[in-house]
Amino acid sequence: MELRVEGNVLEIGDSRVSFRHEIKKTLVREELIIVLLDVPVGERDNSNVIGVDRSGDKLWEIEPVVENRERDSPFMNIVERGDGEIWALNWRGDEYCLDPKTGEVLKKEFRRF
């Protein structure tokens, strides 16, 4: 599968998918593409991790994990760890393990930098 990122557009073969912000990173896992959006300074978007299929159809969007929706806590990175788990990391040091099929948060850890 050929992927190409250009700003806020993800090209998957012949399909083009537009997102609300520029694409910062993608992870490919089997039939799933996990997209991390780069939230601009001054904008609040705590749901900036999205799962799409190879056709470009949106499967899920991560739920905001901050209790107070007024707080700004976008995700800054997505990683696949050696055990195959997908993790979304925010700027506060919170790390969330995701179910790649649904985007549901399975567990949370805090890491001090």
Biopython code that builds the backbone (N, CA, C, O; Angstrom):
import numpy as np
from Bio.PDB.StructureBuilder import StructureBuilder

atoms = [
    (1, "MET", "N", (0.836, -1.170, 0.000)),
    (1, "MET", "CA", (0.000, 0.000, 0.000)),
    (1, "MET", "C", (0.886, 1.240, 0.000)),
    (1, "MET", "O", (1.816, 1.364, 0.797)),
    (2, "GLU", "N", (0.581, 2.127, -0.889)),
    (2, "GLU", "CA", (1.353, 3.363, -1.002)),
    (2, "GLU", "C", (0.628, 4.493, -0.274)),
    (2, "GLU", "O", (-0.534, 4.787, -0.558)),
    (3, "LEU", "N", (1.331, 5.119, 0.665)),
    (3, "LEU", "CA", (0.804, 6.259, 1.416)),
    (3, "LEU", "C", (1.615, 7.494, 1.095)),
    (3, "LEU", "O", (2.833, 7.433, 0.923)),
    (4, "ARG", "N", (0.923, 8.616, 1.017)),
    (4, "ARG", "CA", (1.611, 9.882, 0.820)),
    (4, "ARG", "C", (0.869, 10.956, 1.607)),
    (4, "ARG", "O", (-0.359, 11.033, 1.569)),
    (5, "VAL", "N", (1.622, 11.775, 2.315)),
    (5, "VAL", "CA", (1.046, 12.852, 3.109)),
    (5, "VAL", "C", (1.446, 14.176, 2.494)),
    (5, "VAL", "O", (2.613, 14.412, 2.182)),
    (6, "GLU", "N", (0.449, 15.038, 2.325)),
    (6, "GLU", "CA", (0.697, 16.381, 1.812)),
    (6, "GLU", "C", (-0.190, 17.352, 2.588)),
    (6, "GLU", "O", (-1.368, 17.523, 2.275)),
    (7, "GLY", "N", (0.401, 17.988, 3.610)),
    (7, "GLY", "CA", (-0.381, 18.906, 4.441)),
    (7, "GLY", "C", (-1.426, 18.159, 5.244)),
    (7, "GLY", "O", (-1.093, 17.321, 6.082)),
    (8, "ASN", "N", (-2.691, 18.463, 4.987)),
    (8, "ASN", "CA", (-3.778, 17.790, 5.687)),
    (8, "ASN", "C", (-4.436, 16.688, 4.856)),
    (8, "ASN", "O", (-5.513, 16.198, 5.195)),
    (9, "VAL", "N", (-3.771, 16.306, 3.762)),
    (9, "VAL", "CA", (-4.320, 15.279, 2.864)),
    (9, "VAL", "C", (-3.475, 14.015, 2.937)),
    (9, "VAL", "O", (-2.247, 14.054, 2.855)),
    (10, "LEU", "N", (-4.176, 12.889, 3.095)),
    (10, "LEU", "CA", (-3.553, 11.578, 3.083)),
    (10, "LEU", "C", (-3.975, 10.883, 1.801)),
    (10, "LEU", "O", (-5.165, 10.699, 1.546)),
    (11, "GLU", "N", (-2.993, 10.497, 0.996)),
    (11, "GLU", "CA", (-3.272, 9.739, -0.218)),
    (11, "GLU", "C", (-2.968, 8.279, 0.058)),
    (11, "GLU", "O", (-1.861, 7.930, 0.469)),
    (12, "ILE", "N", (-3.964, 7.425, -0.171)),
    (12, "ILE", "CA", (-3.844, 5.987, 0.007)),
    (12, "ILE", "C", (-4.119, 5.376, -1.354)),
    (12, "ILE", "O", (-5.274, 5.215, -1.748)),
    (13, "GLY", "N", (-3.067, 5.039, -2.068)),
    (13, "GLY", "CA", (-3.269, 4.574, -3.442)),
    (13, "GLY", "C", (-3.917, 5.679, -4.245)),
    (13, "GLY", "O", (-3.344, 6.759, -4.392)),
    (14, "ASP", "N", (-5.131, 5.419, -4.777)),
    (14, "ASP", "CA", (-5.859, 6.411, -5.566)),
    (14, "ASP", "C", (-6.831, 7.243, -4.737)),
    (14, "ASP", "O", (-7.451, 8.166, -5.265)),
    (15, "SER", "N", (-6.975, 6.934, -3.452)),
    (15, "SER", "CA", (-7.911, 7.653, -2.589)),
    (15, "SER", "C", (-7.217, 8.837, -1.916)),
    (15, "SER", "O", (-6.031, 8.782, -1.591)),
    (16, "ARG", "N", (-7.988, 9.908, -1.717)),
    (16, "ARG", "CA", (-7.486, 11.093, -1.018)),
    (16, "ARG", "C", (-8.436, 11.400, 0.134)),
    (16, "ARG", "O", (-9.650, 11.473, -0.051)),
    (17, "VAL", "N", (-7.868, 11.580, 1.326)),
    (17, "VAL", "CA", (-8.664, 11.884, 2.512)),
    (17, "VAL", "C", (-8.148, 13.193, 3.100)),
    (17, "VAL", "O", (-6.949, 13.344, 3.334)),
    (18, "SER", "N", (-9.057, 14.138, 3.336)),
    (18, "SER", "CA", (-8.691, 15.422, 3.942)),
    (18, "SER", "C", (-9.043, 15.407, 5.422)),
    (18, "SER", "O", (-10.079, 14.876, 5.823)),
    (19, "PHE", "N", (-8.168, 15.997, 6.226)),
    (19, "PHE", "CA", (-8.379, 16.100, 7.662)),
    (19, "PHE", "C", (-8.455, 17.560, 8.061)),
    (19, "PHE", "O", (-8.107, 18.434, 7.268)),
    (20, "ARG", "N", (-8.904, 17.839, 9.277)),
    (20, "ARG", "CA", (-9.119, 19.218, 9.727)),
    (20, "ARG", "C", (-7.831, 19.959, 10.054)),
    (20, "ARG", "O", (-7.834, 21.188, 10.121)),
    (21, "HIS", "N", (-6.724, 19.237, 10.260)),
    (21, "HIS", "CA", (-5.413, 19.836, 10.519)),
    (21, "HIS", "C", (-4.378, 19.096, 9.672)),
    (21, "HIS", "O", (-4.667, 18.056, 9.081)),
    (22, "GLU", "N", (-3.181, 19.649, 9.626)),
    (22, "GLU", "CA", (-2.091, 18.959, 8.933)),
    (22, "GLU", "C", (-1.784, 17.644, 9.629)),
    (22, "GLU", "O", (-1.991, 17.495, 10.834)),
    (23, "ILE", "N", (-1.293, 16.705, 8.857)),
    (23, "ILE", "CA", (-0.958, 15.388, 9.374)),
    (23, "ILE", "C", (0.475, 15.428, 9.887)),
    (23, "ILE", "O", (1.401, 15.799, 9.166)),
    (24, "LYS", "N", (0.636, 15.038, 11.148)),
    (24, "LYS", "CA", (1.954, 15.035, 11.774)),
    (24, "LYS", "C", (2.630, 13.675, 11.615)),
    (24, "LYS", "O", (3.841, 13.603, 11.406)),
    (25, "LYS", "N", (1.842, 12.585, 11.714)),
    (25, "LYS", "CA", (2.427, 11.243, 11.678)),
    (25, "LYS", "C", (1.351, 10.224, 11.331)),
    (25, "LYS", "O", (0.171, 10.423, 11.621)),
    (26, "THR", "N", (1.776, 9.127, 10.705)),
    (26, "THR", "CA", (0.874, 8.007, 10.455)),
    (26, "THR", "C", (1.543, 6.711, 10.912)),
    (26, "THR", "O", (2.765, 6.575, 10.864)),
    (27, "LEU", "N", (0.730, 5.782, 11.348)),
    (27, "LEU", "CA", (1.163, 4.416, 11.646)),
    (27, "LEU", "C", (0.270, 3.475, 10.853)),
    (27, "LEU", "O", (-0.949, 3.647, 10.826)),
    (28, "VAL", "N", (0.868, 2.491, 10.213)),
    (28, "VAL", "CA", (0.091, 1.509, 9.457)),
    (28, "VAL", "C", (0.136, 0.194, 10.213)),
    (28, "VAL", "O", (1.200, -0.306, 10.580)),
    (29, "ARG", "N", (-1.044, -0.347, 10.432)),
    (29, "ARG", "CA", (-1.152, -1.611, 11.148)),
    (29, "ARG", "C", (-2.214, -2.448, 10.453)),
    (29, "ARG", "O", (-3.407, -2.166, 10.559)),
    (30, "GLU", "N", (-1.774, -3.481, 9.741)),
    (30, "GLU", "CA", (-2.656, -4.360, 8.978)),
    (30, "GLU", "C", (-3.539, -3.534, 8.050)),
    (30, "GLU", "O", (-3.028, -2.879, 7.142)),
    (31, "GLU", "N", (-4.851, -3.553, 8.262)),
    (31, "GLU", "CA", (-5.781, -2.830, 7.386)),
    (31, "GLU", "C", (-6.100, -1.431, 7.906)),
    (31, "GLU", "O", (-6.998, -0.768, 7.389)),
    (32, "LEU", "N", (-5.374, -0.982, 8.920)),
    (32, "LEU", "CA", (-5.673, 0.272, 9.590)),
    (32, "LEU", "C", (-4.536, 1.274, 9.425)),
    (32, "LEU", "O", (-3.360, 0.913, 9.445)),
    (33, "ILE", "N", (-4.911, 2.532, 9.263)),
    (33, "ILE", "CA", (-3.948, 3.628, 9.256)),
    (33, "ILE", "C", (-4.349, 4.555, 10.405)),
    (33, "ILE", "O", (-5.474, 5.054, 10.450)),
    (34, "ILE", "N", (-3.423, 4.776, 11.319)),
    (34, "ILE", "CA", (-3.678, 5.660, 12.447)),
    (34, "ILE", "C", (-2.992, 6.983, 12.143)),
    (34, "ILE", "O", (-1.797, 7.023, 11.847)),
    (35, "VAL", "N", (-3.757, 8.060, 12.220)),
    (35, "VAL", "CA", (-3.291, 9.387, 11.828)),
    (35, "VAL", "C", (-3.245, 10.295, 13.055)),
    (35, "VAL", "O", (-4.214, 10.395, 13.808)),
    (36, "LEU", "N", (-2.106, 10.950, 13.240)),
    (36, "LEU", "CA", (-1.957, 11.974, 14.281)),
    (36, "LEU", "C", (-1.995, 13.331, 13.598)),
    (36, "LEU", "O", (-1.194, 13.607, 12.705)),
    (37, "LEU", "N", (-2.925, 14.174, 14.018)),
    (37, "LEU", "CA", (-3.041, 15.515, 13.454)),
    (37, "LEU", "C", (-2.217, 16.500, 14.269)),
    (37, "LEU", "O", (-2.138, 16.393, 15.493)),
    (38, "ASP", "N", (-1.610, 17.450, 13.592)),
    (38, "ASP", "CA", (-0.795, 18.486, 14.213)),
    (38, "ASP", "C", (-1.696, 19.679, 14.526)),
    (38, "ASP", "O", (-2.016, 20.473, 13.642)),
    (39, "VAL", "N", (-2.097, 19.795, 15.778)),
    (39, "VAL", "CA", (-3.032, 20.849, 16.182)),
    (39, "VAL", "C", (-2.289, 22.181, 16.247)),
    (39, "VAL", "O", (-1.289, 22.290, 16.957)),
    (40, "PRO", "N", (-2.755, 23.189, 15.522)),
    (40, "PRO", "CA", (-2.091, 24.498, 15.547)),
    (40, "PRO", "C", (-2.159, 25.154, 16.926)),
    (40, "PRO", "O", (-3.123, 24.964, 17.668)),
    (41, "VAL", "N", (-1.138, 25.919, 17.256)),
    (41, "VAL", "CA", (-1.102, 26.670, 18.504)),
    (41, "VAL", "C", (-2.320, 27.595, 18.539)),
    (41, "VAL", "O", (-2.646, 28.246, 17.547)),
    (42, "GLY", "N", (-2.975, 27.641, 19.674)),
    (42, "GLY", "CA", (-4.140, 28.502, 19.826)),
    (42, "GLY", "C", (-5.455, 27.801, 19.539)),
    (42, "GLY", "O", (-6.518, 28.347, 19.832)),
    (43, "GLU", "N", (-5.408, 26.596, 18.968)),
    (43, "GLU", "CA", (-6.625, 25.824, 18.728)),
    (43, "GLU", "C", (-6.710, 24.699, 19.732)),
    (43, "GLU", "O", (-5.686, 24.169, 20.163)),
    (44, "ARG", "N", (-7.918, 24.330, 20.110)),
    (44, "ARG", "CA", (-8.128, 23.240, 21.054)),
    (44, "ARG", "C", (-8.709, 22.052, 20.295)),
    (44, "ARG", "O", (-9.781, 22.147, 19.696)),
    (45, "ASP", "N", (-7.995, 20.946, 20.328)),
    (45, "ASP", "CA", (-8.461, 19.712, 19.686)),
    (45, "ASP", "C", (-7.828, 18.549, 20.436)),
    (45, "ASP", "O", (-6.684, 18.183, 20.166)),
    (46, "ASN", "N", (-8.553, 17.980, 21.360)),
    (46, "ASN", "CA", (-8.054, 16.878, 22.174)),
    (46, "ASN", "C", (-8.451, 15.515, 21.607)),
    (46, "ASN", "O", (-8.340, 14.500, 22.295)),
    (47, "SER", "N", (-8.910, 15.489, 20.366)),
    (47, "SER", "CA", (-9.294, 14.247, 19.686)),
    (47, "SER", "C", (-8.527, 14.124, 18.373)),
    (47, "SER", "O", (-9.109, 13.799, 17.338)),
    (48, "ASN", "N", (-7.231, 14.382, 18.415)),
    (48, "ASN", "CA", (-6.455, 14.494, 17.181)),
    (48, "ASN", "C", (-5.748, 13.208, 16.766)),
    (48, "ASN", "O", (-4.721, 13.254, 16.089)),
    (49, "VAL", "N", (-6.299, 12.052, 17.173)),
    (49, "VAL", "CA", (-5.815, 10.754, 16.699)),
    (49, "VAL", "C", (-7.014, 10.047, 16.057)),
    (49, "VAL", "O", (-8.052, 9.862, 16.693)),
    (50, "ILE", "N", (-6.855, 9.659, 14.791)),
    (50, "ILE", "CA", (-7.974, 9.134, 14.008)),
    (50, "ILE", "C", (-7.543, 7.853, 13.302)),
    (50, "ILE", "O", (-6.431, 7.760, 12.781)),
    (51, "GLY", "N", (-8.435, 6.873, 13.292)),
    (51, "GLY", "CA", (-8.188, 5.631, 12.569)),
    (51, "GLY", "C", (-9.003, 5.593, 11.288)),
    (51, "GLY", "O", (-10.207, 5.848, 11.304)),
    (52, "VAL", "N", (-8.348, 5.276, 10.180)),
    (52, "VAL", "CA", (-9.029, 5.129, 8.890)),
    (52, "VAL", "C", (-8.638, 3.786, 8.278)),
    (52, "VAL", "O", (-7.593, 3.222, 8.601)),
    (53, "ASP", "N", (-9.498, 3.287, 7.389)),
    (53, "ASP", "CA", (-9.151, 2.042, 6.702)),
    (53, "ASP", "C", (-8.410, 2.352, 5.409)),
    (53, "ASP", "O", (-8.189, 3.518, 5.080)),
    (54, "ARG", "N", (-8.035, 1.332, 4.690)),
    (54, "ARG", "CA", (-7.239, 1.524, 3.472)),
    (54, "ARG", "C", (-8.010, 2.203, 2.343)),
    (54, "ARG", "O", (-7.418, 2.630, 1.352)),
    (55, "SER", "N", (-9.322, 2.301, 2.495)),
    (55, "SER", "CA", (-10.137, 3.029, 1.514)),
    (55, "SER", "C", (-10.258, 4.500, 1.884)),
    (55, "SER", "O", (-10.770, 5.305, 1.105)),
    (56, "GLY", "N", (-9.780, 4.847, 3.085)),
    (56, "GLY", "CA", (-9.859, 6.229, 3.547)),
    (56, "GLY", "C", (-11.093, 6.518, 4.383)),
    (56, "GLY", "O", (-11.332, 7.666, 4.757)),
    (57, "ASP", "N", (-11.887, 5.482, 4.683)),
    (57, "ASP", "CA", (-13.082, 5.672, 5.504)),
    (57, "ASP", "C", (-12.691, 5.805, 6.968)),
    (57, "ASP", "O", (-11.892, 5.022, 7.482)),
    (58, "LYS", "N", (-13.264, 6.804, 7.635)),
    (58, "LYS", "CA", (-12.975, 7.017, 9.051)),
    (58, "LYS", "C", (-13.637, 5.916, 9.869)),
    (58, "LYS", "O", (-14.843, 5.688, 9.770)),
    (59, "LEU", "N", (-12.821, 5.234, 10.685)),
    (59, "LEU", "CA", (-13.324, 4.169, 11.540)),
    (59, "LEU", "C", (-13.585, 4.664, 12.953)),
    (59, "LEU", "O", (-14.558, 4.260, 13.588)),
    (60, "TRP", "N", (-12.710, 5.543, 13.447)),
    (60, "TRP", "CA", (-12.855, 6.063, 14.797)),
    (60, "TRP", "C", (-12.021, 7.324, 14.982)),
    (60, "TRP", "O", (-11.130, 7.635, 14.192)),
    (61, "GLU", "N", (-12.345, 8.034, 16.050)),
    (61, "GLU", "CA", (-11.590, 9.210, 16.487)),
    (61, "GLU", "C", (-11.433, 9.061, 17.994)),
    (61, "GLU", "O", (-12.406, 8.781, 18.694)),
    (62, "ILE", "N", (-10.221, 9.245, 18.497)),
    (62, "ILE", "CA", (-9.986, 9.047, 19.921)),
    (62, "ILE", "C", (-10.875, 9.977, 20.737)),
    (62, "ILE", "O", (-11.096, 11.134, 20.380)),
    (63, "GLU", "N", (-11.372, 9.439, 21.834)),
    (63, "GLU", "CA", (-12.181, 10.253, 22.737)),
    (63, "GLU", "C", (-11.270, 11.215, 23.485)),
    (63, "GLU", "O", (-10.135, 10.856, 23.800)),
    (64, "PRO", "N", (-11.731, 12.424, 23.778)),
    (64, "PRO", "CA", (-10.915, 13.314, 24.601)),
    (64, "PRO", "C", (-10.711, 12.672, 25.969)),
    (64, "PRO", "O", (-11.667, 12.199, 26.584)),
    (65, "VAL", "N", (-9.482, 12.654, 26.440)),
    (65, "VAL", "CA", (-9.178, 11.975, 27.701)),
    (65, "VAL", "C", (-9.022, 12.945, 28.865)),
    (65, "VAL", "O", (-8.822, 12.517, 30.002)),
    (66, "VAL", "N", (-9.109, 14.215, 28.602)),
    (66, "VAL", "CA", (-9.002, 15.225, 29.653)),
    (66, "VAL", "C", (-10.400, 15.436, 30.219)),
    (66, "VAL", "O", (-11.354, 15.640, 29.469)),
    (67, "GLU", "N", (-10.520, 15.387, 31.552)),
    (67, "GLU", "CA", (-11.825, 15.508, 32.198)),
    (67, "GLU", "C", (-12.513, 16.817, 31.838)),
    (67, "GLU", "O", (-13.702, 16.827, 31.519)),
    (68, "ASN", "N", (-11.787, 17.902, 31.886)),
    (68, "ASN", "CA", (-12.327, 19.217, 31.599)),
    (68, "ASN", "C", (-12.070, 19.537, 30.123)),
    (68, "ASN", "O", (-10.922, 19.732, 29.724)),
    (69, "ARG", "N", (-13.104, 19.591, 29.332)),
    (69, "ARG", "CA", (-12.946, 19.838, 27.886)),
    (69, "ARG", "C", (-12.382, 21.220, 27.584)),
    (69, "ARG", "O", (-11.999, 21.506, 26.449)),
    (70, "GLU", "N", (-12.332, 22.074, 28.599)),
    (70, "GLU", "CA", (-11.761, 23.404, 28.415)),
    (70, "GLU", "C", (-10.233, 23.361, 28.422)),
    (70, "GLU", "O", (-9.587, 24.303, 27.962)),
    (71, "ARG", "N", (-9.652, 22.280, 28.936)),
    (71, "ARG", "CA", (-8.190, 22.171, 29.012)),
    (71, "ARG", "C", (-7.636, 21.711, 27.673)),
    (71, "ARG", "O", (-8.220, 20.862, 26.999)),
    (72, "ASP", "N", (-6.527, 22.272, 27.309)),
    (72, "ASP", "CA", (-5.876, 21.943, 26.050)),
    (72, "ASP", "C", (-4.855, 20.837, 26.303)),
    (72, "ASP", "O", (-3.876, 21.048, 27.019)),
    (73, "SER", "N", (-5.076, 19.668, 25.722)),
    (73, "SER", "CA", (-4.162, 18.549, 25.910)),
    (73, "SER", "C", (-4.157, 17.650, 24.673)),
    (73, "SER", "O", (-4.540, 16.482, 24.749)),
    (74, "PRO", "N", (-3.719, 18.199, 23.525)),
    (74, "PRO", "CA", (-3.696, 17.375, 22.316)),
    (74, "PRO", "C", (-2.615, 16.300, 22.414)),
    (74, "PRO", "O", (-1.679, 16.406, 23.206)),
    (75, "PHE", "N", (-2.764, 15.288, 21.609)),
    (75, "PHE", "CA", (-1.748, 14.239, 21.534)),
    (75, "PHE", "C", (-0.598, 14.741, 20.666)),
    (75, "PHE", "O", (-0.810, 15.401, 19.649)),
    (76, "MET", "N", (0.630, 14.412, 21.091)),
    (76, "MET", "CA", (1.828, 14.901, 20.422)),
    (76, "MET", "C", (2.537, 13.809, 19.623)),
    (76, "MET", "O", (3.337, 14.105, 18.736)),
    (77, "ASN", "N", (2.241, 12.538, 19.942)),
    (77, "ASN", "CA", (2.923, 11.439, 19.253)),
    (77, "ASN", "C", (2.068, 10.188, 19.346)),
    (77, "ASN", "O", (1.256, 10.038, 20.259)),
    (78, "ILE", "N", (2.262, 9.299, 18.393)),
    (78, "ILE", "CA", (1.689, 7.962, 18.426)),
    (78, "ILE", "C", (2.829, 6.996, 18.159)),
    (78, "ILE", "O", (3.673, 7.245, 17.299)),
    (79, "VAL", "N", (2.852, 5.885, 18.904)),
    (79, "VAL", "CA", (3.934, 4.920, 18.747)),
    (79, "VAL", "C", (3.372, 3.503, 18.825)),
    (79, "VAL", "O", (2.349, 3.248, 19.459)),
    (80, "GLU", "N", (4.074, 2.600, 18.162)),
    (80, "GLU", "CA", (3.784, 1.186, 18.308)),
    (80, "GLU", "C", (4.952, 0.601, 19.075)),
    (80, "GLU", "O", (6.101, 0.681, 18.641)),
    (81, "ARG", "N", (4.649, 0.022, 20.202)),
    (81, "ARG", "CA", (5.692, -0.546, 21.045)),
    (81, "ARG", "C", (6.008, -1.962, 20.588)),
    (81, "ARG", "O", (5.267, -2.557, 19.806)),
    (82, "GLY", "N", (7.125, -2.495, 21.090)),
    (82, "GLY", "CA", (7.596, -3.818, 20.698)),
    (82, "GLY", "C", (6.577, -4.924, 20.859)),
    (82, "GLY", "O", (6.632, -5.923, 20.142)),
    (83, "ASP", "N", (5.646, -4.765, 21.790)),
    (83, "ASP", "CA", (4.624, -5.781, 22.002)),
    (83, "ASP", "C", (3.415, -5.586, 21.088)),
    (83, "ASP", "O", (2.411, -6.284, 21.227)),
    (84, "GLY", "N", (3.510, -4.635, 20.152)),
    (84, "GLY", "CA", (2.441, -4.399, 19.182)),
    (84, "GLY", "C", (1.361, -3.453, 19.658)),
    (84, "GLY", "O", (0.414, -3.179, 18.921)),
    (85, "GLU", "N", (1.483, -2.943, 20.889)),
    (85, "GLU", "CA", (0.480, -2.014, 21.391)),
    (85, "GLU", "C", (0.655, -0.641, 20.752)),
    (85, "GLU", "O", (1.773, -0.204, 20.481)),
    (86, "ILE", "N", (-0.471, 0.031, 20.517)),
    (86, "ILE", "CA", (-0.475, 1.389, 19.983)),
    (86, "ILE", "C", (-0.711, 2.349, 21.148)),
    (86, "ILE", "O", (-1.661, 2.197, 21.916)),
    (87, "TRP", "N", (0.172, 3.339, 21.263)),
    (87, "TRP", "CA", (0.093, 4.321, 22.344)),
    (87, "TRP", "C", (0.002, 5.728, 21.777)),
    (87, "TRP", "O", (0.690, 6.068, 20.815)),
    (88, "ALA", "N", (-0.862, 6.549, 22.389)),
    (88, "ALA", "CA", (-0.971, 7.972, 22.068)),
    (88, "ALA", "C", (-0.441, 8.739, 23.270)),
    (88, "ALA", "O", (-0.837, 8.469, 24.404)),
    (89, "LEU", "N", (0.457, 9.700, 23.029)),
    (89, "LEU", "CA", (1.126, 10.429, 24.095)),
    (89, "LEU", "C", (0.774, 11.909, 24.006)),
    (89, "LEU", "O", (0.826, 12.507, 22.931)),
    (90, "ASN", "N", (0.412, 12.497, 25.157)),
    (90, "ASN", "CA", (0.145, 13.934, 25.133)),
    (90, "ASN", "C", (1.309, 14.691, 25.761)),
    (90, "ASN", "O", (2.241, 14.076, 26.280)),
    (91, "TRP", "N", (1.264, 16.002, 25.720)),
    (91, "TRP", "CA", (2.389, 16.832, 26.161)),
    (91, "TRP", "C", (2.568, 16.823, 27.667)),
    (91, "TRP", "O", (3.612, 17.248, 28.162)),
    (92, "ARG", "N", (1.561, 16.342, 28.419)),
    (92, "ARG", "CA", (1.661, 16.347, 29.883)),
    (92, "ARG", "C", (2.372, 15.113, 30.432)),
    (92, "ARG", "O", (2.611, 15.028, 31.637)),
    (93, "GLY", "N", (2.712, 14.160, 29.574)),
    (93, "GLY", "CA", (3.359, 12.934, 30.030)),
    (93, "GLY", "C", (2.401, 11.775, 30.180)),
    (93, "GLY", "O", (2.804, 10.693, 30.609)),
    (94, "ASP", "N", (1.127, 11.979, 29.833)),
    (94, "ASP", "CA", (0.146, 10.908, 29.874)),
    (94, "ASP", "C", (0.268, 10.072, 28.601)),
    (94, "ASP", "O", (0.403, 10.607, 27.501)),
    (95, "GLU", "N", (0.219, 8.767, 28.772)),
    (95, "GLU", "CA", (0.294, 7.843, 27.639)),
    (95, "GLU", "C", (-0.914, 6.926, 27.693)),
    (95, "GLU", "O", (-1.245, 6.382, 28.747)),
    (96, "TYR", "N", (-1.571, 6.756, 26.555)),
    (96, "TYR", "CA", (-2.807, 5.998, 26.473)),
    (96, "TYR", "C", (-2.653, 4.864, 25.472)),
    (96, "TYR", "O", (-2.316, 5.086, 24.310)),
    (97, "CYS", "N", (-2.903, 3.647, 25.939)),
    (97, "CYS", "CA", (-2.883, 2.473, 25.066)),
    (97, "CYS", "C", (-4.252, 2.372, 24.401)),
    (97, "CYS", "O", (-5.282, 2.406, 25.073)),
    (98, "LEU", "N", (-4.252, 2.248, 23.069)),
    (98, "LEU", "CA", (-5.500, 2.251, 22.300)),
    (98, "LEU", "C", (-5.824, 0.875, 21.739)),
    (98, "LEU", "O", (-4.933, 0.098, 21.396)),
    (99, "ASP", "N", (-7.105, 0.595, 21.654)),
    (99, "ASP", "CA", (-7.562, -0.557, 20.878)),
    (99, "ASP", "C", (-7.542, -0.093, 19.422)),
    (99, "ASP", "O", (-8.319, 0.786, 19.050)),
    (100, "PRO", "N", (-6.670, -0.667, 18.591)),
    (100, "PRO", "CA", (-6.559, -0.152, 17.222)),
    (100, "PRO", "C", (-7.826, -0.320, 16.386)),
    (100, "PRO", "O", (-8.003, 0.394, 15.399)),
    (101, "LYS", "N", (-8.697, -1.234, 16.752)),
    (101, "LYS", "CA", (-9.925, -1.448, 15.972)),
    (101, "LYS", "C", (-10.999, -0.410, 16.278)),
    (101, "LYS", "O", (-11.815, -0.083, 15.417)),
    (102, "THR", "N", (-10.997, 0.116, 17.525)),
    (102, "THR", "CA", (-12.070, 1.027, 17.935)),
    (102, "THR", "C", (-11.574, 2.396, 18.383)),
    (102, "THR", "O", (-12.357, 3.344, 18.434)),
    (103, "GLY", "N", (-10.288, 2.519, 18.707)),
    (103, "GLY", "CA", (-9.757, 3.768, 19.241)),
    (103, "GLY", "C", (-10.029, 3.929, 20.725)),
    (103, "GLY", "O", (-9.647, 4.940, 21.315)),
    (104, "GLU", "N", (-10.683, 2.953, 21.337)),
    (104, "GLU", "CA", (-10.988, 3.018, 22.766)),
    (104, "GLU", "C", (-9.697, 2.987, 23.583)),
    (104, "GLU", "O", (-8.764, 2.251, 23.263)),
    (105, "VAL", "N", (-9.658, 3.792, 24.636)),
    (105, "VAL", "CA", (-8.510, 3.796, 25.535)),
    (105, "VAL", "C", (-8.607, 2.578, 26.444)),
    (105, "VAL", "O", (-9.591, 2.402, 27.162)),
    (106, "LEU", "N", (-7.561, 1.726, 26.403)),
    (106, "LEU", "CA", (-7.534, 0.506, 27.199)),
    (106, "LEU", "C", (-6.849, 0.691, 28.540)),
    (106, "LEU", "O", (-7.253, 0.097, 29.540)),
    (107, "LYS", "N", (-5.809, 1.517, 28.560)),
    (107, "LYS", "CA", (-5.109, 1.789, 29.815)),
    (107, "LYS", "C", (-4.338, 3.089, 29.681)),
    (107, "LYS", "O", (-4.081, 3.584, 28.584)),
    (108, "LYS", "N", (-3.971, 3.635, 30.870)),
    (108, "LYS", "CA", (-3.270, 4.915, 30.912)),
    (108, "LYS", "C", (-2.046, 4.769, 31.799)),
    (108, "LYS", "O", (-2.084, 4.085, 32.822)),
    (109, "GLU", "N", (-0.966, 5.416, 31.399)),
    (109, "GLU", "CA", (0.238, 5.479, 32.197)),
    (109, "GLU", "C", (0.730, 6.924, 32.208)),
    (109, "GLU", "O", (0.434, 7.705, 31.304)),
    (110, "PHE", "N", (1.478, 7.256, 33.237)),
    (110, "PHE", "CA", (2.101, 8.575, 33.304)),
    (110, "PHE", "C", (3.603, 8.373, 33.336)),
    (110, "PHE", "O", (4.106, 7.559, 34.110)),
    (111, "ARG", "N", (4.319, 9.106, 32.504)),
    (111, "ARG", "CA", (5.786, 9.038, 32.479)),
    (111, "ARG", "C", (6.326, 10.440, 32.689)),
    (111, "ARG", "O", (5.940, 11.394, 32.012)),
    (112, "ARG", "N", (7.213, 10.527, 33.632)),
    (112, "ARG", "CA", (7.882, 11.794, 33.891)),
    (112, "ARG", "C", (9.055, 11.912, 32.921)),
    (112, "ARG", "O", (9.789, 10.946, 32.710)),
    (113, "PHE", "N", (9.228, 13.065, 32.347)),
    (113, "PHE", "CA", (10.321, 13.281, 31.385)),
    (113, "PHE", "C", (11.586, 13.651, 32.092)),
    (113, "PHE", "O", (12.611, 13.871, 31.448)),
]
sb = StructureBuilder()
sb.init_structure("model")
sb.init_model(0)
sb.init_chain("A")
sb.init_seg("    ")
for serial, (resi, resn, name, xyz) in enumerate(atoms, 1):
    if name == "N":
        sb.init_residue(resn, " ", resi, " ")
    sb.init_atom(name, np.array(xyz, "f"), 0.0, 1.0, " ", f" {name:<3s}", serial, name[0])
structure = sb.get_structure()
